[in-house]
């Protein structure tokens, strides 16, 4: 039976293939989504290949072509796409060697015994039957947290074999790095990887033109009403699907929430299965209870006594620290915010925590706490102001969007402000540095919603500019502050789905539409 291959899109590796015994085989041209799957006569989907390109791919190519090459270390939670991205980069090399220390524990001994990196490279070339040629070979050390010797070898590759491209990744990597006496300062380049941002989700859905239009919108020139409404609906979908690559891939392939939920359940179970690996540090039950308490307290100051089991506050703090090191939760620190840097005036008595992903949060609520149904209905059909105001989900997603659009070459902390004076209750959700000044960001509902806390903060810190995020279209508010001698406060209203507008535009977005 002859096979006909017809290119559908300018994006490579997007095809229709017709076979006599298969009723339908199709590829959707989703711009920067490379996938191939078969839909057989009984509607069984067989995935053959899928890769959704992300901004990190551009950074990886920049690293590949850099004249000042250093070993590259990808850091982040499990299942956020670290290995996926490096393997995709490997397709641009003539030769690719992947050493996975979980799948090949026998490799641990190789790195223990061989410390000369030239000899090590020759040995790996022999064992994997693949040439090691500087400039043509990518050596990938995956799950590197299992081998302290492999981590140390990165330093030696920089000093003694700098012309060879060496990349590494691992889950629970921060634990391994902290156990080492020193960590290759200046000799290793790090990239921090997170779940998909909303802009990345839109590109995966073939809506790169929407991203471009959104990033061009301003408070003076808001989005067209039709596009704005479409973006609100897609943002609702993003809250349900989340940004974990496996869930996003399931969604763009099937548009079936159940397929996404199955992927997310698998990921969440993997996180739980990792907890015994912390056994020498913290009781796995305490870790699970602490994570569930983080989910229940999203958007609020964390109260240690709400962790089930009657644990001491010091033990809960230790569990929180480990969950942060595993990159599955992130701390939001209280700061006095009298100036920059924001981290100079942190008050450790006041902390919030946000979970890694909205899709995973919903699965924890459903699997462990039985409380996902009401929130799910709110996301899919609730009024926009209710979606913003209830459950802390919008504040959590806002925090992660701020992190994701920052430079991934370094970690970025999150800060909030709370008036700690007795008898007062005012709070600003997030603070960032912009143009050498503090920029407050508040998550609120409709135009008529009060912003007393935001104005109080601006008054105390003598600030003129702020941002309010909601599901409104772009606009602005000018407020005459009679309590501060008639000072004028400017508040830009930016949709929750447009936080990237506060940061540099990503060039990769511009040319991703299918022709």
C-alpha positions as CSV (number, residue, x, y, z in Angstrom):
1,X,0.0,0.0,0.0
2,X,1.6,3.3,-1.0
3,X,2.1,6.0,1.6
4,X,1.6,9.7,0.7
5,X,3.2,12.3,3.0
6,X,1.8,15.9,2.5
7,X,3.3,18.8,4.4
8,X,0.6,20.9,6.1
9,X,2.5,23.8,7.5
10,X,5.8,25.6,7.4
11,X,6.7,24.1,10.7
12,X,8.9,21.1,10.2
13,X,7.6,17.6,10.9
14,X,3.9,18.4,10.4
15,X,2.3,15.9,8.0
16,X,-0.9,14.0,6.9
17,X,-0.1,10.4,6.2
18,X,-2.8,8.1,4.6
19,X,-2.6,4.4,5.0
20,X,-5.1,1.9,3.5
21,X,-5.8,0.1,6.8
22,X,-6.1,3.3,8.9
23,X,-9.3,5.3,8.5
24,X,-7.8,8.6,9.4
25,X,-4.3,9.9,10.3
26,X,-4.0,13.6,10.9
27,X,-1.8,16.4,12.2
28,X,-3.1,19.7,13.4
29,X,-0.9,22.7,12.2
30,X,-0.6,24.4,15.6
31,X,2.3,26.7,14.9
32,X,5.5,25.6,16.8
33,X,3.8,22.4,17.9
34,X,5.5,19.4,16.3
35,X,3.5,16.3,16.7
36,X,2.4,13.2,14.8
37,X,-0.4,11.0,15.9
38,X,-2.6,8.3,14.3
39,X,-6.4,8.2,14.7
40,X,-7.3,4.6,13.9
41,X,-10.7,3.2,12.9
42,X,-11.6,2.5,16.5
43,X,-10.6,6.1,17.5
44,X,-7.5,5.0,19.3
45,X,-4.9,7.8,19.3
46,X,-1.3,6.7,19.0
47,X,1.2,9.5,19.7
48,X,4.3,9.1,17.6
49,X,6.0,12.4,18.2
50,X,5.3,15.7,19.9
51,X,7.3,18.7,20.9
52,X,5.9,22.1,21.8
53,X,8.6,24.7,21.3
54,X,9.1,27.3,24.1
55,X,11.2,30.4,24.7
56,X,13.8,28.3,26.5
57,X,14.6,26.6,23.2
58,X,15.9,30.0,22.0
59,X,18.1,30.3,25.1
60,X,19.4,26.8,24.6
61,X,20.4,27.6,21.0
62,X,22.1,30.7,22.2
63,X,24.1,28.6,24.7
64,X,25.0,26.2,21.9
65,X,26.4,29.0,19.8
66,X,28.1,30.9,22.6
67,X,31.8,31.6,22.1
68,X,32.2,31.4,26.0
69,X,30.8,27.9,26.6
70,X,30.1,26.6,30.0
71,X,28.3,23.4,31.1
72,X,24.6,24.1,31.3
73,X,22.5,23.0,34.3
74,X,18.7,23.0,33.9
75,X,16.9,23.4,37.3
76,X,13.3,23.1,38.3
77,X,10.6,20.8,39.5
78,X,10.0,17.3,38.1
79,X,8.1,17.1,34.9
80,X,8.3,20.8,33.9
81,X,10.1,20.0,30.6
82,X,13.8,20.1,31.4
83,X,14.8,16.8,29.8
84,X,12.4,17.3,27.0
85,X,14.0,20.6,26.0
86,X,17.6,19.3,26.1
87,X,16.6,16.2,24.0
88,X,15.0,18.6,21.5
89,X,18.3,20.6,21.4
90,X,20.1,17.4,20.8
91,X,18.4,17.2,17.4
92,X,20.5,20.1,16.3
93,X,23.8,18.2,17.0
94,X,25.3,15.5,14.9
95,X,25.7,13.3,17.9
96,X,23.8,13.1,21.2
97,X,24.7,11.0,24.3
98,X,22.2,10.9,27.1
99,X,23.4,9.5,30.5
100,X,20.4,9.0,32.7
101,X,21.5,8.0,36.2
102,X,18.1,6.7,37.2
103,X,17.8,4.4,34.2
104,X,21.5,3.5,34.1
105,X,22.7,3.3,37.8
106,X,25.8,1.5,36.5
107,X,27.0,4.9,35.2
108,X,27.4,6.0,38.8
109,X,30.5,3.9,39.1
110,X,31.9,5.3,35.9
111,X,31.8,8.8,37.2
112,X,33.1,7.7,40.6
113,X,36.2,6.1,39.1
114,X,37.1,8.5,36.3
115,X,37.8,12.1,37.1
116,X,39.8,13.1,34.0
117,X,37.0,14.5,31.7
118,X,38.8,13.6,28.5
119,X,39.1,10.0,29.6
120,X,35.5,10.2,30.8
121,X,34.3,11.4,27.5
122,X,36.1,8.7,25.6
123,X,34.6,6.0,28.0
124,X,31.1,7.3,27.4
125,X,31.7,7.4,23.7
126,X,32.7,3.7,23.9
127,X,29.8,2.7,26.1
128,X,27.2,4.5,24.1
129,X,28.8,3.7,20.7
130,X,28.6,7.4,19.8
131,X,31.4,9.8,18.8
132,X,32.3,12.6,21.1
133,X,33.4,15.5,18.9
134,X,33.6,19.0,20.3
135,X,31.1,21.2,18.5
136,X,29.2,18.2,17.1
137,X,28.3,16.2,20.2
138,X,25.9,17.1,23.0
139,X,26.6,15.2,26.2
140,X,23.4,15.2,28.4
141,X,23.7,14.1,32.1
142,X,20.1,13.5,33.2
143,X,18.9,12.9,36.8
144,X,22.3,14.2,37.8
145,X,21.2,14.6,41.4
146,X,21.9,10.9,41.9
147,X,25.6,11.4,41.3
148,X,27.7,14.0,43.3
149,X,30.6,13.0,41.1
150,X,28.8,13.8,38.0
151,X,27.9,17.3,39.4
152,X,31.5,17.9,40.2
153,X,32.5,16.8,36.7
154,X,30.7,19.8,35.4
155,X,33.3,22.0,37.0
156,X,36.1,19.9,35.4
157,X,34.5,20.1,32.0
158,X,34.6,23.9,32.2
159,X,38.2,23.9,33.2
160,X,39.7,21.1,31.2
161,X,37.3,20.4,28.2
162,X,35.4,23.7,27.7
163,X,34.9,23.1,23.9
164,X,32.6,20.2,24.6
165,X,28.8,20.9,25.0
166,X,27.7,19.4,28.3
167,X,24.2,19.9,29.7
168,X,22.7,18.4,32.8
169,X,19.3,18.3,34.5
170,X,17.7,16.6,37.5
171,X,14.8,16.5,39.9
172,X,15.4,17.3,43.6
173,X,18.6,18.8,42.3
174,X,18.7,21.6,44.9
175,X,19.1,18.9,47.7
176,X,22.2,17.6,46.0
177,X,23.7,21.0,45.3
178,X,23.3,22.1,49.0
179,X,25.0,18.9,50.2
180,X,28.2,19.8,48.2
181,X,30.9,22.0,49.9
182,X,30.9,24.4,47.0
183,X,29.1,24.7,43.7
184,X,31.2,25.8,40.7
185,X,30.7,29.5,41.0
186,X,31.3,31.1,37.6
187,X,31.9,27.7,36.0
188,X,28.3,26.5,35.3
189,X,25.4,28.3,33.7
190,X,22.0,27.7,35.1
191,X,18.6,27.9,33.5
192,X,15.5,27.7,35.6
193,X,12.5,25.9,34.0
194,X,8.9,26.3,35.0
195,X,5.5,25.1,33.6
196,X,4.1,26.8,30.6
197,X,3.1,30.5,30.9
198,X,-0.2,31.6,29.5
199,X,1.6,33.1,26.5
200,X,3.3,29.7,25.8
201,X,-0.1,28.0,26.2
202,X,-1.6,30.2,23.6
203,X,1.3,29.5,21.2
204,X,0.8,25.8,21.7
205,X,-2.9,26.3,20.8
206,X,-1.8,28.0,17.5
207,X,-2.8,31.5,18.8
208,X,0.6,33.2,18.5
209,X,-1.1,36.1,16.7
210,X,-3.2,36.7,19.8
211,X,-0.1,36.9,21.9
212,X,1.3,39.5,19.6
213,X,-1.9,41.5,19.7
214,X,-2.1,41.2,23.5
215,X,1.5,42.4,23.9
216,X,0.7,45.4,21.6
217,X,-2.3,46.5,23.7
218,X,-2.0,49.4,26.1
219,X,-4.2,51.3,28.6
220,X,-4.7,53.8,25.8
221,X,-5.3,51.2,23.1
222,X,-7.1,48.2,24.7
223,X,-7.9,44.9,23.1
224,X,-10.8,44.6,20.7
225,X,-13.8,43.3,22.6
226,X,-14.0,40.1,20.6
227,X,-10.4,39.2,21.2
228,X,-10.6,40.2,24.8
229,X,-13.5,37.8,25.3
230,X,-11.7,35.0,23.5
231,X,-8.6,35.5,25.7
232,X,-10.8,35.4,28.9
233,X,-12.1,32.0,27.8
234,X,-8.7,30.7,26.9
235,X,-7.4,31.9,30.3
236,X,-10.2,29.9,32.0
237,X,-9.0,26.8,30.0
238,X,-5.4,27.5,31.0
239,X,-6.5,27.5,34.7
240,X,-8.0,24.1,34.3
241,X,-5.3,22.5,32.1
242,X,-2.4,24.2,33.9
243,X,1.1,24.6,32.4
244,X,2.7,21.2,33.0
245,X,4.0,20.1,29.5
246,X,2.3,16.7,29.6
247,X,-1.1,18.3,30.4
248,X,-0.7,21.0,27.7
249,X,0.3,18.3,25.2
250,X,-2.8,16.2,26.1
251,X,-5.0,19.3,25.7
252,X,-3.7,20.5,22.3
253,X,-3.9,16.9,21.1
254,X,-7.4,15.9,22.4
255,X,-9.1,19.0,23.9
256,X,-10.4,16.6,26.6
257,X,-10.0,17.7,30.2
258,X,-10.1,14.1,31.3
259,X,-6.9,13.3,29.4
260,X,-5.2,16.3,31.1
261,X,-6.5,15.2,34.5
262,X,-5.0,11.8,34.0
263,X,-1.6,13.3,33.1
264,X,-1.8,15.6,36.1
265,X,-2.8,12.8,38.5
266,X,0.3,10.9,37.3
267,X,2.6,13.9,38.0
268,X,1.1,14.6,41.4
269,X,1.5,10.9,42.4
270,X,5.2,11.2,41.2
271,X,5.6,14.1,43.6
272,X,4.1,12.1,46.5
273,X,6.3,9.1,45.5
274,X,9.4,11.4,45.8
275,X,8.6,12.2,49.5
276,X,10.2,9.1,50.9
277,X,13.5,10.3,49.2
278,X,13.4,13.1,51.8
279,X,13.0,10.5,54.6
280,X,16.3,11.4,56.4
281,X,15.2,15.0,56.5
282,X,11.4,15.0,57.1
283,X,8.6,12.5,57.7
284,X,6.9,11.9,54.3
285,X,3.5,12.2,56.0
286,X,4.4,15.6,57.3
287,X,5.4,16.7,53.8
288,X,2.1,15.5,52.3
289,X,0.1,17.2,55.0
290,X,2.1,20.4,54.6
291,X,1.6,20.4,50.9
292,X,-2.1,19.9,51.3
293,X,-2.2,22.8,53.8
294,X,-0.4,25.1,51.3
295,X,-3.1,24.3,48.8
296,X,-5.9,25.1,51.3
297,X,-4.1,28.4,52.4
298,X,-3.3,29.7,48.9
299,X,-3.4,33.5,48.9
300,X,-3.3,33.8,52.7
301,X,-0.6,34.2,55.3
302,X,0.5,30.6,56.1
303,X,-0.6,29.4,59.5
304,X,1.5,26.5,60.8
305,X,-1.1,25.2,63.2
306,X,-3.4,24.4,60.2
307,X,-1.2,21.5,59.1
308,X,-2.9,18.3,60.0
309,X,-1.2,16.1,62.6
310,X,-0.3,18.5,65.4
311,X,3.3,19.0,64.3
312,X,5.6,21.6,65.9
313,X,6.0,24.9,63.9
314,X,9.7,24.2,63.5
315,X,9.0,20.9,61.9
316,X,6.4,22.4,59.5
317,X,8.9,25.1,58.6
318,X,11.5,22.5,57.7
319,X,8.9,20.7,55.5
320,X,8.1,23.9,53.8
321,X,11.8,24.6,53.1
322,X,12.2,21.2,51.5
323,X,9.1,21.6,49.3
324,X,10.5,24.9,48.2
325,X,13.9,23.3,47.5
326,X,12.0,20.7,45.4
327,X,10.5,23.6,43.5
328,X,6.9,22.5,43.9
329,X,5.9,25.4,46.1
330,X,7.3,29.0,46.2
331,X,7.5,31.3,49.1
332,X,6.0,34.8,48.9
333,X,7.9,36.9,51.5
334,X,6.6,40.0,53.4
335,X,8.8,43.0,52.9
336,X,8.7,46.5,54.3
337,X,9.4,47.8,50.8
338,X,11.0,51.0,51.7
339,X,13.3,50.7,48.7
340,X,15.3,48.3,46.6
341,X,16.3,45.5,46.9
342,X,13.0,44.2,48.2
343,X,14.7,41.3,49.9
344,X,16.6,43.7,52.2
345,X,13.6,44.2,54.5
346,X,12.0,40.8,54.7
347,X,9.9,39.9,57.8
348,X,10.0,36.1,58.2
349,X,7.1,36.1,60.6
350,X,4.8,36.7,57.6
351,X,4.9,34.3,54.7
352,X,2.6,33.0,52.0
353,X,3.2,30.0,49.7
354,X,1.9,29.2,46.3
355,X,1.7,25.8,44.6
356,X,3.5,25.1,41.3
357,X,0.5,24.8,38.9
358,X,-3.2,25.5,38.8
359,X,-4.0,22.2,37.1
360,X,-2.1,20.3,39.8
361,X,-3.8,22.3,42.5
362,X,-7.2,21.2,41.2
363,X,-6.1,17.6,41.2
364,X,-4.9,17.8,44.8
365,X,-8.2,19.3,45.8
366,X,-10.0,16.5,43.9
367,X,-7.8,13.5,44.8
368,X,-7.1,14.3,48.4
369,X,-9.5,16.9,49.7
370,X,-12.6,16.4,47.6
371,X,-13.1,20.2,47.0
372,X,-12.4,20.7,43.3
373,X,-15.9,20.6,41.9
374,X,-17.0,24.1,43.1
375,X,-13.8,25.7,42.0
376,X,-13.9,23.9,38.6
377,X,-17.4,25.2,38.0
378,X,-16.3,28.7,39.0
379,X,-13.4,28.6,36.5
380,X,-15.5,27.3,33.6
381,X,-18.7,29.3,34.1
382,X,-18.4,31.7,37.0
383,X,-18.4,35.5,36.6
384,X,-15.0,37.0,36.0
385,X,-15.1,39.0,39.3
386,X,-15.9,35.8,41.3
387,X,-13.1,34.0,39.6
388,X,-10.6,36.6,40.7
389,X,-12.0,37.1,44.2
390,X,-12.5,33.5,45.4
391,X,-10.1,30.8,46.4
392,X,-6.7,32.5,45.9
393,X,-6.3,30.7,42.6
394,X,-6.0,33.9,40.6
395,X,-3.4,35.3,43.0
396,X,-1.4,32.1,42.7
397,X,-1.4,32.2,38.9
398,X,-0.5,35.9,39.0
399,X,2.6,35.1,41.1
400,X,3.8,32.4,38.8
401,X,3.2,34.5,35.7
402,X,5.5,37.2,37.3
403,X,8.2,34.5,37.8
404,X,7.9,32.9,34.4
405,X,8.4,36.2,32.4
406,X,11.5,37.1,34.3
407,X,15.0,36.2,33.1
408,X,15.3,32.4,33.6
409,X,19.1,32.5,34.1
410,X,18.5,33.2,37.8
411,X,15.9,32.5,40.5
412,X,13.4,35.2,41.3
413,X,11.8,35.7,44.7
414,X,8.3,36.9,45.2
415,X,7.3,39.6,47.7
416,X,4.1,41.1,49.2
417,X,3.4,43.9,51.6
418,X,1.1,43.9,54.7
419,X,0.5,46.7,57.1
420,X,1.6,45.1,60.4
421,X,0.5,48.0,62.6
422,X,-1.9,46.9,65.3
423,X,-5.5,47.5,64.4
424,X,-4.9,47.8,60.7
425,X,-5.6,45.4,57.9
426,X,-4.2,46.3,54.5
427,X,-2.2,44.2,52.0
428,X,-0.8,44.4,48.5
429,X,-0.5,41.1,46.7
430,X,2.9,41.5,44.9
431,X,5.7,43.9,44.7
432,X,8.3,44.0,41.9
433,X,11.2,46.2,40.9
434,X,10.6,48.3,37.8
435,X,12.7,51.2,36.5
436,X,14.6,51.3,39.8
437,X,11.4,51.8,41.8
438,X,9.0,49.6,43.7
439,X,5.9,48.7,41.6
440,X,2.9,47.3,43.6
441,X,0.6,44.8,41.8
442,X,-2.8,44.0,43.2
443,X,-5.3,41.3,42.1
444,X,-8.8,42.8,42.2
445,X,-12.2,42.4,40.6
446,X,-14.4,45.0,38.8
447,X,-13.7,48.7,38.1
448,X,-15.8,49.7,41.2
449,X,-13.7,47.5,43.5
450,X,-12.1,49.4,46.3
451,X,-8.3,49.8,46.3
452,X,-7.8,51.2,49.8
453,X,-4.8,48.9,50.6
454,X,-3.1,49.8,47.3
455,X,-3.6,53.6,47.8
456,X,-2.5,53.3,51.4
457,X,0.8,51.6,50.3
458,X,1.4,54.1,47.6
459,X,0.8,56.9,50.1
460,X,3.2,55.4,52.7
461,X,6.0,54.8,50.1
462,X,5.4,58.0,48.1
463,X,4.7,56.1,44.9
464,X,2.8,57.4,41.9
465,X,2.4,54.2,39.8
466,X,0.8,50.8,40.4
467,X,-0.9,47.9,38.6
468,X,-4.1,46.3,39.2
469,X,-4.7,42.9,37.7
470,X,-8.2,41.4,37.0
471,X,-10.1,40.0,34.1
472,X,-11.0,43.5,32.8
473,X,-9.7,44.9,29.6
474,X,-6.8,47.3,29.6
475,X,-7.5,50.7,31.1
476,X,-6.3,53.1,33.7
477,X,-7.4,55.0,36.8
478,X,-6.1,58.4,38.0
479,X,-6.7,59.1,41.7
480,X,-6.3,62.4,43.4
481,X,-5.0,61.6,46.9
482,X,-6.4,64.3,49.2
483,X,-4.8,62.6,52.2
484,X,-1.4,63.3,50.7
485,X,-1.7,66.9,49.6
486,X,-3.4,66.2,46.3
487,X,-0.8,63.7,45.0
488,X,-1.9,62.0,41.8
489,X,-1.8,58.2,41.8
490,X,-1.8,56.3,38.4
491,X,-3.1,52.8,38.4
492,X,-2.8,50.8,35.2
493,X,-5.4,48.0,34.8
494,X,-3.9,45.0,33.1
495,X,-5.7,41.7,32.5
496,X,-4.4,38.7,34.5
497,X,-3.7,37.0,31.1
498,X,-1.4,39.9,30.1
499,X,1.3,40.1,32.8
500,X,3.9,39.5,30.1
501,X,3.2,43.1,29.0
502,X,5.2,44.3,32.0
503,X,8.3,42.5,30.6
504,X,10.3,42.5,27.4
505,X,8.5,41.0,24.5
506,X,9.6,37.5,23.5
507,X,10.9,37.6,19.9
508,X,10.0,33.9,19.3
509,X,6.3,34.8,19.4
510,X,6.4,36.9,16.2
511,X,6.8,34.2,13.6
512,X,4.9,31.2,14.9
513,X,1.8,31.3,12.8
514,X,1.3,28.7,10.1
515,X,1.3,30.0,6.6
